[in-house]
Amino acid sequence: MSDNDDDLCVPKSAMYKLIKELVPQIRLSGDAKELIVTSCNEFIHLLATESNLVCENQSKRLILPDHVLLALDNLGFSEYKDDCVEVMKQMQEEVDKRRRIKNKLDKPGIPPEELLRQQNLLFAEARKQQQMLDNKDDWQRMQQEAQLALQRQASLNQEQTNNTSNIVKNQSDTKSQNDDDDNYD
């Protein structure tokens, strides 16, 4: 195979992983792995070439699964046809399943007017919830401000009480001092 053919090959890492999954109990040398990868690539090229010939013989421009199955017969690999058909059915089921999921997303079975009505209801509910949160935040903010105002008032009252106590004490001290001064005269 030429260097250009390397671009048209099964990736070696994918093949090594496949070998490891299929026969985990067997250890292969690097050369054995390379031989298996090369053989797989050659088989794929041979099958593709034969499928293309079958397609051309039927005057078709697109290779179909039937062409590949006929190519397997022509190459002497008829015993693999049943396995190939089974895998092809499984893959078709997967593709159909993906299409059904995609169609369900594209066409949910609900008229567009109903979808729009449901969407508007959801938006209205979201606005209502946001308004409630905003109101709750406003209420909490007012409560915090009121609490701070009460604390400031209590602090001012405490200061006034302390100031009044200090004034009374100073007056009392002054009176005592005056009384003491009177005794010395």
PyMOL commands that set and color helices and strands:
alter all, ss='L'
color gray80, all
select helices_A, chain A and resi 4-8+12-22+30-57+65-75+78-106+112-184
alter helices_A, ss='H'
color red, helices_A
deselect
rebuild
show_as cartoon
